[in-house]
């Protein structure tokens, strides 16, 4: 309870006065505790500002462990990240925190360190969900790193848009940019796994589909021009 109170008080003061302009004495006073009590919970100001990230990582890992064992890694992680929506923080408070986080160089560096710990938490739970391979550990760490970066990119875009859009819609868009959906026999019907071209032809008619079409047109135009030059 005291730890959470101190963390919330600190974020409010950091947002109001700026991280560099806020002292730990001011945080302690605003929370109604002594400086010694504050240091019983936090090592320094950066630890205080970033404390929520440790808790978030633990919550996500715990939720990931609860997902069905036969669920693919990307789906399980997407569901586990949803626990972030359940944290007791208003949209305004989350916006203030993320703005603070990405607006200060030392906090951004500390954030990267915390997320490296997230990778260590997630990878062992991802690995059993992957097909057996002598490089499965590497693949699990790569997936963990990828989803963390997608979440960070979504958070940055969410802040840029003033928190006026759904964070997980942005996360899904980021994931779609790097992850090719796995083949689903129920969706494709019986028969062999479809080719890459067939997969591409089934892309949704949204932004990703339009990007695919634009790339295809560009490649086709370039090939036609090259053929014409050769003919001449």
PADRENMI-518689 format. One line per field, with one value per residue: residue in three letters; y, z, x of N, C-alpha, C, CB in turn. Coordinates in nm, 3 decimals. Each point is the difference from the previous one (the first is absolute). Glycine has a CB too. Example, Ala and Ser with C-alpha at 12.3 -4.5 7.8 and 13.67 -1.06 7.14 Angstrom:
<atoms>
type = ala  ser
nyy = -0.569  0.222
nzz = 0.780  -0.197
nxx = 1.319  0.154
cayy = 0.119  0.119
cazz = 0.000  0.006
caxx = -0.089  0.082
cyy = 0.120  0.109
czz = 0.000  0.073
cxx = 0.090  -0.077
cbyy = -0.117  -0.063
cbzz = 0.125  -0.215
cbxx = -0.189  0.118
</atoms>
This chain:
<atoms>
type = unk  unk  unk  unk  unk  unk  unk  unk  unk  unk  unk  unk  unk  unk  unk  unk  unk  unk  unk  unk  unk  unk  unk  unk  unk  unk  unk  unk  unk  unk  unk  unk  unk  unk  unk  unk  unk  unk  unk  unk  unk  unk  unk  unk  unk  unk  unk  unk  unk  unk  unk  unk  unk  unk  unk  unk  unk  unk  unk  unk  unk  unk  unk  unk  unk  unk  unk  unk  unk  unk  unk  unk  unk  unk  unk  unk  unk  unk  unk  unk  unk  unk  unk  unk  unk  unk  unk  unk  unk  unk  unk  unk  unk  unk  unk  unk  unk  unk  unk  unk  unk  unk  unk  unk  unk  unk  unk  unk  unk  unk  unk  unk  unk  unk  unk  unk  unk  unk  unk  unk  unk  unk  unk  unk  unk  unk  unk  unk  unk  unk  unk  unk  unk  unk  unk  unk  unk  unk  unk  unk  unk  unk  unk  unk  unk  unk  unk  unk  unk  unk  unk  unk  unk  unk  unk  unk  unk  unk  unk  unk  unk  unk  unk  unk  unk  unk  unk  unk  unk  unk  unk  unk  unk  unk  unk  unk  unk  unk  unk  unk  unk  unk  unk  unk  unk  unk  unk  unk  unk  unk  unk  unk  unk  unk  unk  unk  unk  unk  unk  unk  unk  unk  unk  unk  unk  unk  unk  unk  unk  unk  unk  unk  unk  unk  unk  unk  unk  unk  unk  unk  unk  unk  unk  unk  unk  unk  unk  unk  unk  unk  unk  unk
nyy = -0.120  0.133  -0.090  0.151  0.272  0.023  -0.039  0.230  0.214  -0.043  0.054  0.277  0.112  -0.084  0.168  0.267  0.028  -0.151  -0.312  0.251  0.111  -0.278  0.053  -0.303  0.263  -0.010  -0.307  0.044  0.231  -0.158  -0.248  0.195  -0.098  0.139  0.074  -0.279  -0.070  0.046  -0.216  -0.236  0.007  0.072  -0.110  0.289  0.164  -0.272  -0.161  0.205  -0.039  -0.321  -0.072  -0.045  -0.188  -0.204  -0.014  -0.057  -0.252  -0.133  0.034  -0.148  -0.252  -0.049  -0.002  -0.213  -0.210  0.015  -0.099  -0.282  -0.132  0.090  0.344  -0.008  0.108  0.182  -0.095  0.033  0.300  0.084  -0.104  0.146  0.289  -0.046  0.059  0.304  0.001  -0.058  0.280  0.114  0.194  0.202  -0.095  0.207  -0.220  -0.095  0.295  0.042  -0.262  0.060  0.304  -0.101  -0.210  0.192  0.260  -0.166  -0.062  -0.140  -0.122  -0.122  -0.165  -0.115  -0.109  -0.185  -0.134  -0.080  -0.152  -0.185  -0.106  -0.057  -0.201  -0.162  -0.036  -0.125  -0.220  -0.204  0.055  -0.036  -0.289  -0.143  0.168  -0.155  -0.255  -0.153  0.245  -0.133  0.299  -0.088  0.213  0.178  -0.008  0.114  0.253  0.072  0.013  0.186  0.212  0.010  0.080  0.232  0.145  -0.014  0.158  0.232  0.055  0.030  0.222  0.180  0.000  0.078  0.270  0.081  -0.002  0.204  -0.343  0.006  -0.343  -0.223  0.053  -0.225  0.179  0.028  -0.310  -0.072  0.190  -0.138  -0.288  0.082  0.085  -0.316  -0.221  -0.126  -0.009  -0.265  -0.083  0.061  -0.334  0.212  0.181  -0.234  -0.202  -0.249  0.078  -0.031  0.194  0.194  0.000  0.199  0.015  -0.101  0.214  0.229  -0.091  0.041  0.335  0.046  0.138  0.119  0.175  -0.291  0.041  0.266  -0.133  -0.223  0.217  0.156  -0.257  -0.070  0.279  -0.014  -0.272  0.086  0.253  -0.162  -0.211  0.222  0.136  -0.269  -0.059  0.282  -0.044  -0.276  0.125  0.219
nzz = 0.000  -0.031  -0.301  -0.096  0.146  -0.152  -0.285  0.026  0.100  -0.250  -0.211  0.133  -0.010  -0.300  -0.099  0.152  -0.080  -0.288  0.075  0.082  0.221  0.207  0.256  0.027  0.153  -0.199  0.055  0.309  -0.020  -0.178  0.209  0.275  -0.011  0.169  -0.267  0.157  -0.174  -0.267  0.085  0.076  -0.333  -0.136  0.000  -0.048  -0.048  -0.160  0.217  -0.026  -0.309  0.009  0.263  -0.263  -0.124  0.246  -0.038  -0.311  0.035  0.202  -0.192  -0.242  0.169  0.104  -0.291  -0.111  0.218  -0.121  -0.316  -0.010  0.072  -0.284  0.028  -0.278  0.213  -0.115  0.198  0.259  -0.060  -0.044  0.290  0.144  -0.102  0.160  0.270  -0.139  0.056  0.323  0.055  0.221  -0.310  -0.035  -0.291  0.191  0.104  -0.288  -0.091  0.240  -0.070  -0.299  0.046  0.198  -0.201  -0.225  0.185  0.107  -0.222  0.269  -0.104  -0.262  0.180  0.185  -0.251  -0.080  0.289  -0.015  -0.277  0.114  0.204  -0.247  -0.106  0.272  -0.011  -0.288  -0.015  0.196  -0.155  -0.304  0.057  0.011  -0.278  -0.188  -0.170  0.221  -0.084  0.122  0.015  0.261  0.131  -0.258  -0.002  0.295  -0.062  -0.262  0.160  0.224  -0.209  -0.138  0.254  0.091  -0.277  0.011  0.274  -0.111  -0.247  0.186  0.180  -0.245  -0.108  0.284  0.006  -0.291  0.094  0.287  0.099  -0.318  0.000  0.179  0.145  -0.185  -0.279  0.044  0.050  -0.280  -0.156  0.125  -0.089  -0.304  -0.015  0.059  -0.081  -0.320  0.179  0.095  -0.288  0.149  -0.129  0.063  -0.247  -0.219  0.038  0.068  -0.069  0.082  0.234  -0.215  -0.160  0.207  -0.212  0.213  0.214  -0.208  -0.059  0.325  0.014  0.158  -0.273  0.262  -0.096  -0.107  -0.272  -0.061  0.041  -0.212  -0.215  0.029  -0.052  -0.264  -0.134  0.050  -0.145  -0.255  -0.054  0.005  -0.219  -0.210  0.009  -0.061  -0.262  -0.124  0.030  -0.156  -0.245  -0.043
nxx = 0.082  0.279  0.035  -0.256  0.075  0.271  -0.127  -0.211  0.207  0.186  -0.223  -0.083  0.293  0.057  -0.250  0.090  0.303  0.060  0.048  0.160  -0.219  -0.009  0.217  -0.051  -0.114  -0.248  -0.056  -0.016  -0.209  -0.205  -0.009  -0.059  0.349  0.211  0.138  -0.043  -0.256  0.160  0.215  -0.232  -0.029  0.286  0.310  -0.118  -0.236  0.029  -0.160  -0.241  -0.033  -0.021  -0.221  -0.176  0.237  -0.018  -0.308  0.014  0.181  -0.196  -0.250  0.136  0.082  -0.295  -0.124  0.215  -0.094  -0.308  0.084  -0.158  0.292  -0.140  0.074  0.190  0.204  -0.225  -0.227  0.176  0.068  -0.302  -0.074  0.244  -0.085  -0.286  0.190  0.009  -0.321  0.067  0.193  -0.220  0.064  -0.272  0.048  0.151  0.201  0.082  0.070  0.201  0.156  0.062  0.097  0.219  0.112  0.086  0.124  0.284  0.256  -0.072  -0.278  0.135  0.205  -0.229  -0.160  0.244  0.004  -0.305  0.042  0.249  -0.227  -0.198  0.219  0.001  -0.322  -0.014  0.227  -0.141  -0.283  0.124  0.115  -0.279  -0.090  0.246  -0.098  0.179  0.209  0.269  -0.176  -0.233  0.203  -0.018  -0.313  -0.024  0.175  -0.172  -0.273  0.120  0.089  -0.285  -0.163  0.208  -0.029  -0.320  -0.001  0.183  -0.186  -0.255  0.136  0.068  -0.296  -0.122  0.164  -0.089  -0.307  0.051  0.021  -0.165  0.069  -0.107  0.310  -0.122  -0.030  0.314  0.039  -0.126  0.198  0.254  -0.090  -0.044  0.315  0.088  -0.234  0.004  -0.302  0.163  -0.099  -0.297  0.009  -0.235  0.098  0.045  -0.260  0.134  0.287  0.277  -0.003  -0.179  0.267  0.096  -0.240  -0.212  0.092  -0.053  -0.298  -0.070  0.117  -0.287  -0.072  0.231  0.196  0.068  -0.159  0.151  0.284  -0.073  -0.072  0.269  0.175  -0.159  0.048  0.310  0.041  -0.163  0.175  0.266  -0.095  -0.083  0.282  0.153  -0.168  0.065  0.312  -0.008  -0.153  0.228
cayy = 0.120  0.117  0.002  0.049  0.141  0.076  -0.002  0.086  0.138  0.042  0.021  0.125  0.112  0.004  0.053  0.141  0.084  -0.051  -0.101  0.055  0.110  -0.054  -0.068  -0.110  0.060  0.047  -0.119  -0.051  0.093  -0.007  -0.129  -0.003  -0.093  0.055  -0.036  -0.133  -0.097  -0.008  -0.080  -0.139  -0.062  0.032  0.031  0.134  0.061  -0.078  -0.121  0.041  0.031  -0.117  -0.115  -0.062  -0.089  -0.132  -0.061  -0.034  -0.119  -0.116  -0.026  -0.057  -0.135  -0.084  -0.022  -0.087  -0.136  -0.050  -0.024  -0.142  -0.047  -0.021  0.128  0.043  0.100  0.137  0.016  -0.002  0.127  0.106  -0.012  0.033  0.146  0.064  0.028  0.140  0.077  -0.021  0.071  0.112  0.127  0.064  0.025  0.123  -0.036  -0.080  0.091  0.077  -0.086  -0.039  0.123  0.020  -0.107  0.016  0.137  0.020  -0.095  -0.098  -0.090  -0.085  -0.103  -0.090  -0.074  -0.107  -0.102  -0.072  -0.084  -0.115  -0.096  -0.058  -0.104  -0.116  -0.057  -0.055  -0.100  -0.139  -0.041  -0.006  -0.113  -0.126  0.018  -0.003  -0.132  -0.038  0.038  0.023  0.145  0.046  0.101  0.124  0.045  0.051  0.131  0.093  0.034  0.086  0.132  0.061  0.049  0.112  0.116  0.038  0.069  0.131  0.081  0.034  0.101  0.129  0.052  0.034  0.132  0.099  0.026  0.055  -0.101  0.003  -0.123  -0.120  -0.040  -0.134  0.006  0.039  -0.115  -0.099  0.050  -0.018  -0.143  -0.040  0.047  -0.086  -0.140  -0.062  -0.092  -0.143  -0.065  -0.055  -0.094  0.024  0.116  -0.025  -0.123  -0.112  0.013  0.041  0.137  0.091  0.068  0.139  0.084  -0.024  0.069  0.143  0.030  -0.002  0.111  0.081  0.121  0.116  0.066  -0.095  -0.044  0.109  0.006  -0.111  0.033  0.106  -0.062  -0.085  0.089  0.059  -0.103  -0.029  0.113  -0.003  -0.112  0.037  0.100  -0.068  -0.081  0.092  0.049  -0.111  -0.017  0.107
cazz = 0.000  0.008  -0.122  -0.108  0.027  -0.035  -0.146  -0.060  0.038  -0.078  -0.140  -0.005  0.015  -0.117  -0.112  0.026  0.015  -0.078  0.073  0.052  0.094  0.119  0.093  0.077  0.120  -0.039  -0.016  0.134  0.068  -0.063  0.035  0.144  0.065  0.018  -0.104  0.032  -0.043  -0.146  -0.039  0.034  -0.113  -0.127  0.011  -0.049  -0.070  -0.120  0.046  0.037  -0.121  -0.086  0.081  -0.058  -0.109  0.059  0.034  -0.124  -0.055  0.080  -0.028  -0.135  0.005  0.072  -0.088  -0.108  0.056  0.014  -0.130  -0.038  -0.045  -0.145  -0.068  -0.059  0.082  -0.029  0.055  0.146  0.044  -0.020  0.110  0.125  0.005  0.034  0.143  0.018  0.003  0.130  0.103  0.055  -0.044  -0.098  -0.130  0.014  0.075  -0.087  -0.099  0.068  0.031  -0.121  -0.051  0.085  -0.024  -0.128  -0.014  0.080  -0.049  0.102  0.020  -0.120  0.013  0.106  -0.056  -0.083  0.091  0.057  -0.103  -0.016  0.101  -0.054  -0.095  0.079  0.060  -0.099  -0.090  0.043  -0.017  -0.144  -0.061  -0.012  -0.096  -0.134  -0.048  0.047  -0.083  0.082  0.016  0.055  0.103  -0.073  -0.058  0.108  0.041  -0.110  0.006  0.118  -0.032  -0.103  0.054  0.089  -0.087  -0.055  0.105  0.017  -0.116  0.017  0.105  -0.052  -0.093  0.083  0.058  -0.108  -0.034  0.118  0.070  -0.052  -0.072  0.083  0.002  -0.052  -0.146  -0.048  0.021  -0.103  -0.127  0.006  -0.013  -0.137  -0.088  0.009  0.021  -0.097  0.072  -0.025  -0.084  0.076  -0.090  0.003  -0.085  -0.139  -0.050  -0.014  -0.101  0.049  0.049  -0.115  -0.032  0.046  -0.087  0.038  0.128  -0.026  -0.066  0.099  0.094  0.009  -0.082  0.085  -0.029  -0.041  -0.134  -0.094  -0.012  -0.086  -0.137  -0.048  -0.027  -0.118  -0.116  -0.019  -0.055  -0.136  -0.085  -0.017  -0.088  -0.135  -0.052  -0.030  -0.121  -0.116  -0.030  -0.065  -0.135  -0.085
caxx = -0.082  0.088  0.080  -0.085  -0.029  0.120  0.016  -0.102  0.031  0.117  -0.037  -0.076  0.093  0.087  -0.079  -0.031  0.119  0.112  0.075  0.126  -0.026  -0.069  0.091  -0.057  -0.059  -0.133  -0.086  -0.029  -0.089  -0.132  -0.061  -0.020  0.093  0.135  0.097  0.050  -0.101  0.007  0.115  -0.026  -0.069  0.063  0.142  0.027  -0.114  -0.030  -0.067  -0.136  -0.075  -0.015  -0.041  -0.119  0.034  0.027  -0.128  -0.069  0.063  -0.042  -0.141  -0.011  0.055  -0.096  -0.115  0.047  0.007  -0.136  -0.060  0.001  0.131  0.002  -0.020  0.126  0.070  -0.043  -0.135  0.011  0.060  -0.100  -0.096  0.068  0.019  -0.127  -0.001  0.037  -0.124  -0.064  0.076  -0.076  0.057  -0.087  0.062  0.079  0.120  0.087  0.056  0.103  0.114  0.072  0.061  0.117  0.095  0.069  0.050  0.120  0.101  0.040  -0.112  -0.012  0.103  -0.044  -0.113  0.057  0.052  -0.114  -0.059  0.089  -0.047  -0.124  0.039  0.041  -0.120  -0.093  0.058  -0.017  -0.140  -0.027  0.073  -0.078  -0.109  0.058  0.039  0.133  0.114  0.118  0.011  -0.127  0.027  0.026  -0.126  -0.085  0.052  -0.027  -0.142  -0.018  0.053  -0.085  -0.127  0.031  0.023  -0.131  -0.073  0.063  -0.037  -0.142  -0.008  0.049  -0.101  -0.116  0.031  -0.001  -0.140  -0.068  -0.080  -0.137  -0.028  0.019  0.141  0.023  -0.014  0.133  0.089  -0.032  0.054  0.145  0.030  -0.029  0.107  0.118  -0.033  -0.089  -0.091  0.022  -0.100  -0.110  -0.068  -0.143  -0.029  0.038  -0.058  0.094  0.103  0.132  0.012  0.002  0.125  0.008  -0.082  -0.140  -0.020  -0.007  -0.126  -0.107  0.014  -0.122  -0.001  0.025  0.126  0.103  -0.032  0.032  0.146  0.038  -0.036  0.089  0.129  -0.014  -0.008  0.132  0.088  -0.044  0.038  0.145  0.032  -0.044  0.093  0.125  -0.023  -0.007  0.136  0.072  -0.055  0.051
cyy = 0.126  0.013  0.056  0.148  0.086  0.008  0.092  0.147  0.052  0.031  0.131  0.121  0.012  0.062  0.149  0.090  -0.038  -0.095  0.060  0.106  -0.046  -0.073  -0.112  0.052  0.049  -0.116  -0.054  0.088  -0.008  -0.130  -0.013  -0.101  0.068  -0.042  -0.142  -0.107  -0.018  -0.091  -0.145  -0.077  0.020  0.043  0.144  0.050  -0.079  -0.129  0.029  0.022  -0.125  -0.123  -0.073  -0.101  -0.140  -0.073  -0.042  -0.127  -0.127  -0.038  -0.066  -0.144  -0.096  -0.032  -0.093  -0.145  -0.064  -0.036  -0.148  -0.042  -0.015  0.129  0.048  0.121  0.141  0.028  0.005  0.130  0.115  -0.002  0.040  0.151  0.072  0.032  0.146  0.090  -0.008  0.071  0.124  0.132  0.060  0.018  0.124  -0.029  -0.080  0.088  0.083  -0.085  -0.032  0.122  0.030  -0.100  0.023  0.139  0.029  -0.108  -0.106  -0.099  -0.094  -0.113  -0.101  -0.087  -0.117  -0.113  -0.082  -0.095  -0.119  -0.108  -0.065  -0.114  -0.127  -0.070  -0.075  -0.118  -0.145  -0.051  -0.009  -0.128  -0.128  0.010  -0.008  -0.143  -0.033  0.037  0.020  0.149  0.061  0.107  0.136  0.056  0.060  0.137  0.105  0.044  0.091  0.142  0.073  0.056  0.119  0.127  0.046  0.077  0.140  0.093  0.044  0.107  0.137  0.063  0.045  0.137  0.107  0.039  0.047  -0.098  -0.010  -0.124  -0.118  -0.048  -0.135  -0.012  0.037  -0.115  -0.105  0.041  -0.018  -0.146  -0.047  0.040  -0.096  -0.148  -0.050  -0.097  -0.145  -0.056  -0.066  -0.090  0.025  0.114  -0.030  -0.125  -0.108  0.026  0.048  0.144  0.095  0.065  0.140  0.090  -0.015  0.069  0.150  0.039  0.001  0.110  0.083  0.124  0.124  0.061  -0.098  -0.051  0.106  0.014  -0.110  0.032  0.105  -0.055  -0.084  0.084  0.059  -0.098  -0.030  0.110  -0.002  -0.113  0.032  0.099  -0.065  -0.083  0.088  0.048  -0.108  -0.018  0.105  -0.026
czz = 0.000  -0.128  -0.117  0.016  -0.039  -0.151  -0.067  0.029  -0.082  -0.144  -0.015  0.010  -0.121  -0.119  0.017  -0.003  -0.092  0.085  0.066  0.107  0.128  0.088  0.074  0.130  -0.031  -0.017  0.137  0.072  -0.057  0.036  0.150  0.072  0.013  -0.117  0.025  -0.044  -0.151  -0.043  0.047  -0.118  -0.133  0.020  -0.036  -0.079  -0.126  0.035  0.036  -0.125  -0.081  0.073  -0.060  -0.109  0.051  0.030  -0.124  -0.062  0.073  -0.028  -0.136  0.001  0.070  -0.087  -0.116  0.046  0.010  -0.134  -0.036  -0.062  -0.152  -0.078  -0.056  0.075  -0.021  0.059  0.151  0.053  -0.015  0.113  0.132  0.014  0.043  0.148  0.028  0.006  0.137  0.114  0.042  -0.032  -0.105  -0.131  0.007  0.074  -0.084  -0.104  0.061  0.023  -0.125  -0.063  0.078  -0.035  -0.127  -0.019  0.077  -0.036  0.103  0.026  -0.120  0.005  0.107  -0.046  -0.084  0.087  0.059  -0.103  -0.033  0.102  -0.045  -0.095  0.073  0.064  -0.102  -0.077  0.048  -0.014  -0.147  -0.059  -0.011  -0.103  -0.145  -0.042  0.044  -0.103  0.091  0.019  0.060  0.108  -0.064  -0.057  0.107  0.045  -0.108  0.002  0.119  -0.028  -0.098  0.058  0.094  -0.082  -0.063  0.103  0.023  -0.115  0.010  0.106  -0.050  -0.096  0.076  0.065  -0.107  -0.038  0.120  0.074  -0.050  -0.080  0.094  -0.012  -0.067  -0.148  -0.062  0.015  -0.109  -0.135  -0.005  -0.019  -0.144  -0.096  -0.002  0.007  -0.104  0.074  -0.035  -0.083  0.087  -0.092  -0.005  -0.095  -0.148  -0.059  -0.016  -0.107  0.059  0.049  -0.119  -0.019  0.057  -0.085  0.037  0.131  -0.025  -0.062  0.098  0.104  0.004  -0.085  0.088  -0.038  -0.047  -0.140  -0.103  -0.018  -0.091  -0.146  -0.059  -0.033  -0.128  -0.127  -0.031  -0.061  -0.143  -0.097  -0.031  -0.095  -0.145  -0.064  -0.040  -0.128  -0.124  -0.039  -0.070  -0.143  -0.096  -0.036
cxx = 0.087  0.081  -0.082  -0.032  0.118  0.018  -0.100  0.029  0.117  -0.037  -0.078  0.091  0.093  -0.073  -0.024  0.124  0.115  0.083  0.124  -0.022  -0.069  0.101  -0.071  -0.063  -0.141  -0.097  -0.041  -0.100  -0.141  -0.072  -0.023  0.087  0.136  0.089  0.053  -0.099  0.004  0.115  -0.010  -0.061  0.072  0.145  0.031  -0.121  -0.038  -0.073  -0.145  -0.085  -0.033  -0.054  -0.120  0.032  0.034  -0.130  -0.077  0.058  -0.041  -0.145  -0.018  0.049  -0.097  -0.121  0.039  0.004  -0.138  -0.064  0.007  0.133  0.008  -0.024  0.133  0.056  -0.053  -0.138  0.004  0.057  -0.099  -0.102  0.064  0.020  -0.127  -0.009  0.037  -0.123  -0.068  0.072  -0.078  0.069  -0.093  0.074  0.089  0.130  0.097  0.067  0.113  0.125  0.081  0.068  0.127  0.110  0.081  0.058  0.127  0.102  0.036  -0.113  -0.019  0.102  -0.040  -0.115  0.050  0.055  -0.114  -0.060  0.090  -0.037  -0.131  0.034  0.041  -0.120  -0.085  0.058  -0.017  -0.143  -0.040  0.057  -0.083  -0.112  0.049  0.031  0.142  0.107  0.119  0.025  -0.127  0.021  0.024  -0.129  -0.092  0.046  -0.028  -0.146  -0.027  0.047  -0.091  -0.129  0.022  0.022  -0.132  -0.083  0.057  -0.038  -0.146  -0.018  0.044  -0.101  -0.125  0.021  -0.006  -0.141  -0.082  -0.088  -0.142  -0.037  0.023  0.144  0.021  -0.035  0.134  0.099  -0.023  0.056  0.151  0.038  -0.023  0.112  0.119  -0.031  -0.097  -0.091  0.028  -0.115  -0.106  -0.082  -0.150  -0.038  0.026  -0.065  0.105  0.103  0.131  -0.002  0.013  0.136  0.000  -0.089  -0.148  -0.031  -0.019  -0.133  -0.117  0.016  -0.128  0.012  0.011  0.132  0.107  -0.025  0.034  0.150  0.050  -0.027  0.093  0.138  -0.005  -0.003  0.137  0.097  -0.037  0.039  0.148  0.040  -0.037  0.096  0.131  -0.012  -0.002  0.137  0.080  -0.044  0.055  0.146
cbyy = -0.126  -0.023  -0.197  -0.229  -0.066  -0.071  -0.235  -0.184  -0.042  -0.140  -0.249  -0.118  -0.029  -0.203  -0.223  -0.077  0.032  0.209  -0.175  -0.047  0.151  -0.022  0.213  -0.157  0.068  0.198  -0.056  -0.099  0.151  0.142  -0.100  0.072  -0.201  -0.004  0.244  0.096  0.064  0.232  0.207  0.069  0.036  0.068  -0.236  -0.048  0.223  0.096  -0.089  0.107  0.222  0.089  0.118  0.206  0.196  0.087  0.140  0.243  0.141  0.068  0.196  0.228  0.096  0.101  0.227  0.189  0.066  0.138  0.232  0.014  -0.116  -0.232  0.059  -0.088  -0.144  -0.002  -0.119  -0.247  -0.084  -0.014  -0.183  -0.222  -0.020  -0.122  -0.240  -0.045  -0.041  -0.219  -0.086  -0.147  -0.077  0.118  -0.107  0.138  0.003  -0.201  0.009  0.138  -0.098  -0.189  0.088  0.087  -0.156  -0.170  0.067  0.104  0.180  0.170  0.174  0.197  0.165  0.166  0.209  0.169  0.147  0.195  0.200  0.150  0.135  0.223  0.177  0.112  0.183  0.227  0.174  0.036  0.106  0.251  0.100  -0.048  0.143  0.228  0.025  -0.187  0.109  -0.215  0.004  -0.224  -0.177  -0.079  -0.176  -0.234  -0.113  -0.107  -0.218  -0.200  -0.084  -0.158  -0.232  -0.158  -0.080  -0.202  -0.220  -0.106  -0.121  -0.233  -0.178  -0.083  -0.152  -0.245  -0.109  -0.094  -0.172  0.213  0.040  0.246  0.106  -0.065  0.131  -0.087  0.066  0.239  0.043  -0.062  0.166  0.198  -0.035  0.020  0.234  0.186  0.028  0.025  0.179  -0.020  -0.039  0.203  -0.168  -0.082  0.149  0.113  0.132  -0.155  0.047  -0.160  -0.081  0.042  -0.136  -0.040  -0.021  -0.219  -0.174  0.003  -0.101  -0.244  0.007  -0.087  -0.117  -0.100  0.171  -0.065  -0.141  0.118  0.099  -0.160  -0.055  0.166  -0.003  -0.169  0.054  0.148  -0.097  -0.130  0.135  0.095  -0.158  -0.040  0.175  -0.006  -0.165  0.072  0.153  -0.112  -0.099  0.163
cbzz = 0.121  0.250  0.083  -0.021  0.188  0.217  0.014  0.023  0.233  0.148  -0.038  0.102  0.250  0.083  -0.028  0.137  0.233  -0.138  -0.159  -0.221  -0.196  -0.129  0.027  -0.099  0.082  -0.112  -0.219  0.011  0.045  -0.187  -0.198  -0.043  -0.094  0.251  -0.028  0.195  0.196  -0.019  0.009  0.241  0.123  -0.092  -0.053  -0.009  0.088  -0.110  0.085  0.210  -0.005  -0.136  0.201  0.055  -0.130  0.098  0.207  -0.037  -0.069  0.177  0.142  -0.102  0.003  0.216  0.063  -0.095  0.127  0.205  -0.072  -0.037  0.218  0.040  0.154  -0.224  -0.010  -0.210  -0.198  -0.008  -0.066  -0.250  -0.124  -0.007  -0.179  -0.188  0.046  -0.120  -0.245  -0.085  -0.093  0.186  0.049  0.184  -0.116  0.001  0.208  0.036  -0.118  0.112  0.190  -0.039  -0.067  0.183  0.118  -0.093  -0.035  0.189  -0.143  0.104  0.145  -0.134  -0.073  0.168  0.001  -0.176  0.053  0.152  -0.092  -0.086  0.182  0.023  -0.164  0.044  0.168  -0.020  -0.067  0.158  0.220  -0.012  0.092  0.237  0.169  0.038  -0.198  0.133  -0.175  -0.082  -0.195  -0.051  0.150  -0.056  -0.177  0.073  0.137  -0.137  -0.109  0.148  0.040  -0.168  -0.021  0.167  -0.049  -0.150  0.107  0.124  -0.141  -0.070  0.170  0.024  -0.181  0.043  0.174  -0.085  -0.179  -0.115  0.196  -0.006  -0.223  -0.031  0.209  0.226  0.020  0.061  0.250  0.126  -0.014  0.153  0.242  0.050  0.046  0.112  0.243  -0.188  0.003  0.216  -0.181  0.154  0.050  0.237  0.191  0.049  -0.115  0.075  -0.167  -0.159  0.215  0.036  -0.208  0.081  -0.186  -0.121  0.121  -0.030  -0.207  -0.036  -0.043  0.229  -0.174  0.187  0.170  0.238  0.093  0.067  0.230  0.186  0.052  0.137  0.247  0.137  0.056  0.192  0.228  0.095  0.097  0.232  0.191  0.068  0.144  0.245  0.136  0.070  0.199  0.221  0.099  0.107
cbxx = -0.181  0.014  0.132  -0.098  -0.151  0.106  0.085  -0.168  -0.084  0.144  -0.006  -0.196  -0.009  0.123  -0.110  -0.193  -0.068  0.004  -0.084  0.103  -0.016  -0.217  0.129  0.169  0.228  0.105  0.113  0.229  0.194  0.085  0.111  -0.229  -0.124  -0.028  0.064  0.127  -0.144  -0.098  0.136  -0.032  -0.212  -0.223  0.048  0.249  0.070  0.203  0.219  0.089  0.110  0.186  0.087  -0.123  0.083  0.215  -0.007  -0.049  0.191  0.163  -0.063  0.032  0.233  0.076  -0.093  0.135  0.204  -0.022  0.063  -0.247  0.025  -0.081  -0.192  -0.074  0.201  0.137  -0.095  0.031  0.227  0.031  -0.118  0.115  0.173  -0.107  0.061  0.214  -0.027  -0.079  0.220  -0.086  0.238  -0.124  -0.196  -0.210  -0.135  -0.146  -0.222  -0.177  -0.129  -0.163  -0.226  -0.149  -0.154  -0.153  -0.232  -0.135  0.089  0.153  -0.110  -0.083  0.177  0.074  -0.139  0.057  0.197  -0.047  -0.118  0.186  0.111  -0.119  0.073  0.219  0.002  -0.098  0.164  0.187  -0.052  0.002  0.207  0.054  -0.117  0.097  -0.153  -0.101  -0.149  0.097  0.156  -0.098  0.096  0.231  0.022  -0.045  0.179  0.182  -0.060  0.029  0.232  0.097  -0.096  0.102  0.234  0.006  -0.053  0.191  0.169  -0.063  0.041  0.236  0.087  -0.045  0.146  0.214  0.019  0.006  0.139  0.019  0.065  -0.243  0.031  -0.046  -0.244  -0.049  0.000  -0.208  -0.187  0.017  -0.064  -0.243  -0.073  0.111  0.039  0.171  -0.173  0.129  0.171  -0.006  0.177  -0.009  0.058  0.214  -0.174  -0.179  -0.175  0.107  0.108  -0.242  0.022  0.235  0.171  0.002  0.139  0.247  0.090  -0.020  0.249  -0.041  -0.137  -0.132  -0.058  0.031  -0.179  -0.209  0.017  -0.047  -0.237  -0.126  0.049  -0.123  -0.238  -0.042  0.031  -0.187  -0.187  0.030  -0.034  -0.236  -0.105  0.053  -0.130  -0.227  -0.008  0.022  -0.208  -0.162
</atoms>
